[in-house]
Amino acid sequence: MVDAVNLVSLNPAKALRLDDSLGSIEIGKTADLLKIREYRQIPAIQEVYVEGNLVCQMSYQKLAMETIGK
């Protein structure tokens, strides 16, 4: 899993020589993140952070219950 995360985050930042401010989660670095979890065997975005601030939070269980009317 670490290799997969580095493939899309730290490695590109290193290639662009921006790894001092991007590409990993550390104090002082720019932080735009997606928190993803599995919901019914499908990857689902749970939270979105922009510049380190939570801007969106989803509840797929609640959404599914509202959709099926329970």
MOPEFEN-V313997 format. One record per backbone hydrogen bond with DSSP energy under -1.0 kcal/mol. CO is the residue of the C=O (numbers start at 1). NH is the residue of the N-H. Records with the same first field share a line. If there is no record, write none. Layout:
CO = NH, NH
This chain:
1 = 5
2 = 6
3 = 7
4 = 8
6 = 11
9 = 13
10 = 14
11 = 15
12 = 16
13 = 18
14 = 17
18 = 21, 22
21 = 30
26 = 29
31 = 52
33 = 49
35 = 46, 47
37 = 44
39 = 42
42 = 39
44 = 37
46 = 58
47 = 35
48 = 55, 56
49 = 33
50 = 53
53 = 50
56 = 48
59 = 63
60 = 64
61 = 65
62 = 66
63 = 67
64 = 68
65 = 70
